[in-house]
Amino acid sequence: MLSARSSRPPAAAVLAALTVLLLLLASACRSASLDAPVPATSAPAQPESSVPMSSVSAAAERDCTAREATDVPAHVTAEAAAVAQSSPDTARAASVQFSVALSRALYDCAHEVGLAFADDSEAILTLAERGLRGPLLLVESWSAPEPMAEIRRLAPERIVAAGFNQQRLQRQLSGIDTEFELDWVPVDPNAALPLRDAPAALVWVVHSAERAAVLGSLGTQIGAAAVAVGAGEDLRALPPQARDTLRSAAHVELGAALDTEAAWQLEVVRRGEELPGGGLLLFEPGRARRLVAMYGHPATSQLGVLGEQGPLEGIERVRSIARDYGADGSDVILAFEIIATVASANPGGDGDYSNETALDVIRPWIDMAAENDMYVVLDLQSGRTDFLTQAKRYAELLRHPHVGLALDPEWRLRPGEVHLRQVGTVDAAEINPVVGWLAGLVREEALPQKLLIMHQFSFSMITNRDQVATPAELAVMIHMDGQGPIATKYSTWEVLTTQPDAGRFYWGWKNFYDEDFPTPTPQQVLALRPSPLFVSYQ
């Protein structure tokens, strides 16, 4: 009988069995490791964050892309119109409502939200210039619930704020239950909206730069823009960039507070036909412009130097004449002053003692002027007929943006009078119908401002001059065209330009090659005060 001790396996056998088992386990582990991916490096430790990791992961997965601007409901753009049309008392509240309505229309969520006071245009522009990955919300007062409710809805990871007291804002935002970073941006007083790379779908024209900052900054999210026009400012005088914005926009809305003249001025801007040398006003503030012209008739050299050569040669000649007239810094525009109706010693078939030049004779000069960025003035010597009757004969030519009109009272006859026995005269009562008709033509055709010249070298030539209308559609000018000794011309200039009504008009001067002695030099003409803005040579 065997004892219990003899029933246990020997120690050597146990050790051998354990060795075999370990070898089998090691082999299994090596086999399993061949089927598993091996990382190149160990995973880095997660950084500390005030936002829980689950929140970061969820934020990264959110698609907060803005909707297309074409999907914005009509009521949202109506909110913008309310801003444009609002009074100063209601502008802030309207701006806040627009910012919230726009955010709701474009975003289901946001990675960033911009925040500024509705009346802080510098802060608003600072955020717009920086750029945001989400909407820009405006605040009128902390008691208004809409902006804070919208922030909660959007649950942004970052709020970008400008123009706030930091401690006050932090207290106001403490009630928002989602975690976010607060990014403070210093207000830049020189901040401006980025240049657009495409035409605006909609442009609001408003009466203040502050209102334009709000609408422009918010509007960029839907492809819209805003342009500011100061009180009483002419839309035609806007800077080139602003005019281009209005011209290229698909639609333009005018604010209610704008001048009543804004509607037709906008049509001029939108049509976009500019004057020679650019712009829509002949003598706009902040830009000195002077026209230098040759005077005469295309068919004869007896009436002035213009007729001594054809249009092409005439351009070169007037260019040489005008060479020194920019010495005071003015932009010099070349011009032709063409006598369209010529005073005649004979009554002619219509009995008016004035020969009307056919349009086909004048047209080549107008076409050549257009091709060379020049201006043209059509001069009327109307004899016994009124100026308006003759002006209407040339309406087709006056529809060109670079063609103006001149009235020469020296050759306006009363019944029974003939030329060269007296100096003619015209009253404001006859001039004003021409002013009204020509201004109407400018409006109807959406033309840039047109030059209307009245020649004068004695008081009697224009009676009741102070009653001549000077509407914004026209640049109404008195052109001193007397001849003779230079001292006499200076004296006439002094008398005419110092009358009480002189400030209502622009002023021009004429040089004669044969009848002046001596012919004034450009330096002498530029020394005159007021400075002549139209200088012609005969």
C-alpha positions in Angstrom: 0.0 0.0 0.0 1.3 3.2 -1.0 1.5 6.2 1.4 0.0 9.7 0.7 3.4 11.2 0.1 4.1 8.7 -2.6 0.9 9.9 -4.5 2.2 13.5 -5.3 4.1 14.0 -8.6 7.8 14.7 -8.2 8.9 18.3 -8.0 10.8 18.0 -11.2 7.6 17.0 -13.1 5.7 20.0 -11.7 8.4 22.4 -12.8 8.5 20.9 -16.2 4.7 21.3 -16.6 4.8 24.9 -15.5 7.6 25.7 -17.9 5.5 24.2 -20.8 2.5 26.3 -19.7 4.4 29.6 -19.7 5.9 28.9 -23.1 2.4 28.3 -24.5 1.1 31.6 -23.0 4.0 33.6 -24.4 3.5 32.1 -27.8 -0.2 33.0 -27.7 0.6 36.6 -26.7 3.1 37.0 -29.5 0.5 35.6 -32.0 -2.1 38.0 -30.8 0.2 41.0 -31.0 0.8 40.5 -34.7 -2.9 41.1 -35.4 -3.2 44.3 -33.3 -2.1 47.9 -34.6 0.9 49.3 -33.0 0.9 53.1 -32.3 4.0 55.0 -33.5 4.1 57.1 -30.4 2.2 57.0 -27.1 -0.9 59.2 -26.8 -0.1 62.7 -25.3 -1.6 63.7 -22.1 -4.8 65.7 -22.4 -4.3 69.4 -21.6 -6.2 71.1 -18.8 -9.4 73.0 -20.0 -12.2 74.9 -18.4 -14.5 73.1 -20.8 -15.3 69.5 -20.1 -13.9 67.1 -22.6 -17.3 65.9 -23.5 -18.3 69.5 -24.4 -15.2 70.0 -26.5 -15.9 66.8 -28.4 -19.5 67.8 -29.0 -18.5 71.3 -30.1 -16.0 69.9 -32.6 -18.8 67.7 -34.1 -21.4 70.5 -34.5 -22.0 71.9 -38.0 -22.6 75.6 -37.4 -22.3 76.7 -41.0 -24.4 79.7 -41.8 -27.3 79.2 -44.2 -27.3 80.8 -47.6 -28.3 84.4 -47.7 -31.0 83.5 -50.3 -32.7 81.5 -47.6 -33.2 84.5 -45.3 -36.9 85.2 -44.9 -38.3 88.4 -46.1 -39.3 89.5 -42.5 -35.6 89.7 -41.7 -34.8 92.2 -44.4 -37.8 94.0 -43.2 -36.1 94.3 -39.8 -33.1 95.9 -41.7 -35.5 98.3 -43.4 -36.7 99.3 -39.9 -33.2 100.2 -38.9 -32.7 102.3 -42.1 -36.0 104.1 -41.6 -35.9 104.5 -37.9 -35.6 107.7 -35.9 -32.6 108.3 -33.6 -34.9 107.4 -30.6 -35.7 104.0 -32.0 -32.6 103.1 -33.9 -30.9 101.2 -31.2 -33.8 98.9 -30.5 -34.3 98.3 -34.2 -30.7 97.4 -34.6 -30.8 94.9 -31.8 -33.9 93.3 -33.3 -32.3 93.0 -36.7 -29.1 91.4 -35.3 -31.2 88.8 -33.4 -33.5 88.1 -36.3 -30.5 87.7 -38.7 -28.8 85.3 -36.3 -31.9 83.2 -35.9 -32.4 83.1 -39.7 -28.8 82.1 -40.5 -27.5 79.9 -37.6 -28.7 76.9 -35.6 -25.5 77.1 -33.5 -22.3 79.1 -33.5 -18.6 78.5 -32.7 -18.3 82.3 -32.1 -20.6 85.1 -31.3 -19.7 88.8 -31.5 -21.1 91.2 -29.0 -21.2 95.0 -29.0 -23.5 97.8 -27.9 -25.9 98.9 -30.7 -24.8 102.5 -30.5 -21.1 101.9 -30.5 -20.2 102.0 -34.2 -16.5 101.8 -33.6 -16.8 98.6 -31.6 -19.2 97.2 -34.2 -16.8 97.9 -37.0 -13.9 96.5 -35.0 -15.7 93.1 -34.8 -16.7 93.2 -38.4 -13.2 93.9 -39.5 -11.8 91.1 -37.3 -14.3 88.6 -38.7 -16.4 86.1 -36.8 -17.2 82.4 -37.0 -20.8 83.2 -36.2 -23.3 86.1 -35.9 -22.8 89.6 -34.5 -25.3 90.4 -31.8 -26.0 93.9 -30.6 -27.1 95.0 -27.1 -29.2 98.0 -26.3 -29.6 97.5 -22.5 -29.0 94.5 -20.2 -32.7 94.4 -19.4 -33.5 93.4 -23.0 -33.8 89.6 -23.0 -33.4 88.8 -26.7 -29.6 88.9 -27.1 -28.9 86.8 -24.0 -31.6 84.3 -25.1 -30.0 84.1 -28.5 -26.6 83.4 -27.0 -28.1 80.5 -25.0 -29.7 79.1 -28.1 -26.4 79.3 -30.1 -24.3 77.8 -27.3 -21.0 79.3 -28.6 -17.6 78.1 -27.6 -16.3 81.7 -27.7 -17.9 85.1 -27.2 -15.9 87.9 -28.8 -16.7 91.3 -27.1 -15.7 94.9 -27.9 -16.6 98.1 -26.1 -17.8 96.7 -22.7 -16.8 97.0 -19.1 -15.2 93.6 -18.6 -16.5 93.0 -15.0 -20.0 94.1 -15.9 -20.1 91.9 -19.0 -18.8 88.9 -17.0 -21.6 89.3 -14.5 -24.2 89.6 -17.2 -22.9 86.4 -18.9 -22.7 84.4 -15.7 -26.2 83.2 -16.1 -25.5 81.4 -19.3 -25.3 77.7 -18.5 -23.1 76.5 -21.3 -19.3 76.9 -21.0 -17.5 79.3 -23.3 -14.3 81.4 -23.6 -14.6 85.2 -23.4 -12.3 87.0 -25.8 -11.8 90.8 -25.3 -11.0 92.8 -28.4 -9.8 96.4 -28.0 -11.9 98.9 -29.9 -10.1 100.3 -33.0 -11.4 103.8 -33.8 -10.0 103.4 -37.4 -11.7 100.0 -38.1 -13.6 99.8 -41.3 -15.6 97.2 -43.2 -13.4 94.9 -45.4 -13.7 95.7 -49.1 -16.3 93.6 -50.9 -15.1 91.1 -53.5 -18.6 90.9 -55.2 -21.4 93.4 -55.9 -23.9 93.7 -53.0 -27.3 92.1 -53.3 -28.8 95.0 -51.4 -27.5 98.4 -50.3 -29.2 100.7 -47.7 -28.6 104.4 -48.1 -28.9 106.1 -44.6 -28.3 109.5 -43.2 -25.5 108.8 -40.7 -22.2 107.0 -40.6 -23.3 105.3 -37.3 -26.4 103.8 -38.9 -24.3 102.7 -41.9 -21.8 101.0 -39.6 -24.6 98.9 -38.0 -26.3 97.9 -41.2 -23.1 97.4 -43.1 -21.6 95.2 -40.4 -24.7 93.1 -40.0 -25.5 93.1 -43.7 -22.2 91.5 -44.7 -23.7 88.2 -43.5 -26.3 88.3 -46.2 -24.3 90.0 -49.0 -25.7 93.5 -48.2 -24.0 96.8 -47.6 -24.8 100.3 -46.4 -23.7 103.8 -47.6 -23.9 106.9 -45.4 -25.0 110.3 -46.8 -24.7 113.4 -44.6 -27.5 115.9 -44.0 -28.1 117.8 -47.2 -25.3 115.9 -49.0 -25.6 115.2 -52.7 -25.4 111.5 -53.5 -23.6 112.5 -56.7 -20.7 113.8 -54.5 -20.2 110.4 -52.8 -16.6 109.0 -53.0 -16.0 106.7 -56.0 -16.0 103.6 -53.9 -19.5 104.4 -52.5 -20.8 105.3 -56.0 -19.5 101.9 -57.3 -21.3 100.1 -54.4 -24.6 101.8 -55.3 -24.1 101.3 -59.0 -23.3 97.6 -58.9 -26.0 96.6 -56.3 -28.9 94.5 -57.3 -31.2 96.7 -55.2 -30.9 99.9 -53.3 -33.2 101.2 -50.5 -33.2 104.9 -49.4 -33.7 105.8 -45.7 -36.7 107.9 -44.8 -34.6 110.7 -43.4 -32.8 111.5 -46.6 -33.3 114.7 -48.6 -36.2 114.6 -51.1 -33.7 115.1 -53.9 -32.0 111.7 -53.1 -34.2 109.6 -55.4 -33.2 111.3 -58.7 -29.6 111.7 -57.6 -29.5 107.9 -56.9 -30.7 107.3 -60.5 -27.8 109.4 -61.8 -25.4 107.4 -59.7 -26.9 104.1 -60.7 -26.8 104.9 -64.5 -23.1 105.6 -64.0 -22.4 107.9 -67.0 -19.7 110.2 -65.6 -18.3 113.5 -66.7 -14.9 113.8 -68.5 -12.3 113.4 -65.8 -14.7 111.3 -63.7 -17.4 112.2 -61.2 -21.0 113.4 -61.5 -20.6 117.0 -60.4 -18.6 119.5 -62.5 -17.2 121.5 -59.6 -17.6 119.2 -56.6 -16.3 120.2 -53.1 -12.8 119.0 -52.4 -11.8 118.7 -56.0 -10.6 121.5 -58.2 -11.5 121.2 -61.8 -11.1 123.7 -64.6 -12.3 123.5 -68.2 -10.2 125.1 -71.0 -11.9 125.5 -74.3 -11.5 126.7 -77.9 -14.4 128.7 -79.2 -15.8 129.0 -82.7 -17.8 127.3 -85.5 -16.8 124.1 -87.2 -17.4 125.5 -90.7 -15.4 128.8 -90.6 -12.3 130.3 -89.1 -13.9 133.8 -89.0 -15.7 133.1 -85.7 -12.9 131.7 -83.6 -10.0 129.4 -83.5 -12.1 126.2 -83.3 -12.9 126.5 -87.0 -9.2 126.8 -88.0 -8.8 123.0 -88.0 -10.8 119.8 -87.8 -11.7 117.9 -84.6 -8.6 115.7 -84.3 -6.2 118.6 -84.9 -8.4 120.7 -82.6 -7.8 118.3 -79.7 -4.0 118.8 -80.0 -4.3 122.5 -80.2 -6.5 122.9 -77.1 -4.2 120.6 -75.3 -1.3 122.9 -75.9 -3.5 125.9 -74.9 -4.4 124.3 -71.6 -0.9 123.1 -70.7 -0.3 125.7 -67.9 -3.8 125.9 -66.4 -3.2 123.2 -63.9 -0.5 125.1 -62.1 -2.7 125.7 -59.1 -3.4 122.0 -58.7 -6.6 121.9 -60.6 -7.6 119.0 -62.9 -7.8 120.4 -66.4 -10.5 119.2 -68.7 -10.2 120.0 -72.4 -13.3 121.4 -74.1 -14.9 122.7 -77.3 -17.3 125.7 -77.2 -19.2 125.4 -80.5 -21.4 128.2 -81.8 -24.6 126.2 -82.6 -26.7 129.1 -83.7 -24.9 132.1 -85.3 -26.1 135.7 -85.2 -26.9 136.8 -88.8 -27.3 140.2 -90.5 -30.2 138.8 -92.5 -33.5 137.6 -91.0 -33.4 134.3 -92.8 -36.5 132.2 -93.7 -37.8 132.2 -90.1 -37.1 135.9 -89.5 -35.1 135.4 -86.3 -31.7 136.8 -87.5 -30.0 133.6 -86.4 -28.6 130.7 -88.5 -29.1 127.3 -86.9 -26.3 124.8 -87.5 -27.3 121.3 -88.5 -26.8 118.6 -85.9 -24.7 116.5 -88.4 -22.1 119.4 -88.6 -21.7 119.4 -84.8 -22.0 115.7 -84.1 -18.4 114.7 -85.2 -17.0 117.2 -82.7 -19.1 115.8 -79.9 -18.2 112.2 -80.8 -14.5 113.1 -81.0 -14.7 114.8 -77.6 -16.3 111.8 -76.0 -13.5 109.5 -77.3 -10.9 111.9 -75.8 -12.6 112.6 -72.4 -13.5 116.2 -73.3 -16.4 118.4 -72.7 -18.5 120.3 -75.3 -20.6 123.5 -74.8 -23.2 124.5 -77.4 -23.5 128.3 -77.7 -26.7 130.0 -78.7 -26.9 133.4 -80.4 -30.6 133.4 -80.7 -31.4 136.8 -82.4 -35.1 137.5 -82.2 -36.2 134.1 -81.0 -36.1 133.0 -77.4 -33.3 130.8 -76.0 -35.6 128.0 -75.0 -36.9 127.5 -78.6 -33.4 127.2 -79.9 -32.1 125.0 -77.1 -34.8 122.4 -77.8 -33.5 122.1 -81.3 -30.4 120.5 -79.9 -32.0 118.3 -77.3 -30.6 115.2 -78.9 -27.0 116.4 -78.5 -27.7 117.8 -75.0 -28.7 114.3 -73.9 -25.0 113.3 -74.0 -23.4 113.5 -70.5 -20.5 115.6 -71.7 -22.5 118.3 -73.5 -23.5 121.6 -71.9 -25.2 124.8 -73.1 -24.3 128.5 -73.3 -26.6 131.5 -73.8 -25.1 134.6 -75.3 -27.3 137.7 -74.5 -25.1 139.9 -76.7 -26.9 138.5 -79.7 -30.5 138.4 -78.3 -32.6 141.0 -80.1 -35.8 142.7 -79.2 -38.5 143.2 -81.9 -37.2 145.6 -84.5 -33.6 145.4 -83.5 -30.7 144.1 -85.7 -27.2 142.9 -84.7 -24.2 145.2 -84.1 -26.3 148.3 -83.5 -26.7 147.6 -79.8 -25.6 145.0 -77.2 -28.4 142.5 -76.7 -30.1 141.7 -73.4 -32.1 139.0 -71.8 -34.0 138.9 -68.5 -34.1 136.2 -65.9 -37.7 135.6 -66.9 -36.5 134.2 -70.2 -33.4 132.4 -68.8 -35.4 130.5 -66.2 -37.5 128.4 -68.6 -34.2 127.3 -70.2 -32.9 126.4 -66.7 -36.0 124.4 -65.9 -36.1 122.6 -69.2 -32.4 121.7 -69.1 -32.6 120.6 -65.4 -35.6 118.4 -66.3 -33.6 116.8 -69.1 -30.8 116.0 -66.6 -33.4 114.3 -64.3 -35.3 112.4 -67.0 -32.1 111.0 -68.6 -30.3 110.5 -65.2 -27.3 112.6 -66.5 -24.4 114.0 -64.5 -24.6 117.7 -63.7 -24.7 119.8 -66.8 -23.0 123.2 -67.4 -25.1 126.2 -68.2 -23.1 129.3 -69.2 -24.5 132.9 -69.5 -22.1 135.3 -71.3 -21.9 138.7 -69.8 -19.6 141.8 -70.0 -22.1 144.5 -69.0 -24.9 144.8 -66.5 -27.5 145.4 -69.1 -26.9 142.0 -70.8 -28.6 140.1 -68.0 -31.4 141.9 -66.1 -32.6 140.6 -62.8 -29.6 138.3 -62.6 -30.2 137.7 -59.0 -33.4 135.9 -59.9 -31.8 133.4 -62.2 -32.5 129.9 -60.8 -29.5 127.7 -60.0 -30.8 124.1 -59.4 -28.6 121.3 -58.4 -28.9 119.6 -61.7 -26.9 122.4 -63.3 -23.7 124.2 -62.7 -24.8 127.8 -63.6 -21.9 130.0 -64.7 -21.3 133.6 -65.6 -18.7 133.8 -68.3 -17.0 137.2 -68.6 -16.3 137.5 -72.3 -15.4 141.1 -72.7 -12.4 142.1 -75.0 -9.9 144.9 -75.1 -7.1 146.3 -72.9 -6.3 144.0 -70.1 -6.9 146.7 -67.5 -10.4 147.1 -68.9 -11.1 143.4 -68.7 -9.8 143.3 -65.1 -12.2 146.2 -64.2 -15.2 144.5 -65.8 -14.3 141.3 -63.9 -14.1 143.1 -60.6 -17.5 144.8 -61.1 -19.4 141.7 -62.2 -17.9 139.4 -59.6 -18.5 141.7 -56.6 -22.2 142.1 -57.0 -24.4 140.7 -54.1 -25.5 137.7 -56.2 -22.1 136.8 -57.4 -21.7 133.9 -55.0 -24.6 132.1 -56.5 -22.7 131.4 -59.7 -19.5 129.8 -60.9 -17.3 132.1 -63.0 -15.5 131.8 -66.3 -13.2 134.0 -68.4 -12.5 134.4 -72.1 -9.2 135.3 -73.9 -9.1 136.8 -77.4 -6.1 136.3 -79.6 -6.7 139.4 -81.8 -9.0 141.7 -79.8 -7.2 141.6 -76.4 -4.0 143.6 -76.0 -2.1 141.9 -74.7 -3.8 138.4 -74.4 -3.7 137.5 -70.7 -1.3 134.7 -69.9 -2.4 131.6 -67.9 -0.6 132.9 -64.9 -2.6 136.2 -65.1 -5.9 134.3 -65.5 -5.1 132.0 -62.5 -4.4 135.0 -60.4 -8.0 136.3 -60.7 -10.4 136.0 -57.8 -12.7 134.2 -57.8 -10.7 131.7 -59.8 -12.1 131.1 -63.3 -13.3 127.5 -63.7 -14.0 127.8 -67.4 -11.4 129.5 -69.7 -12.1 129.8 -73.4 -10.0 131.2 -76.3 -11.4 133.0 -79.4 
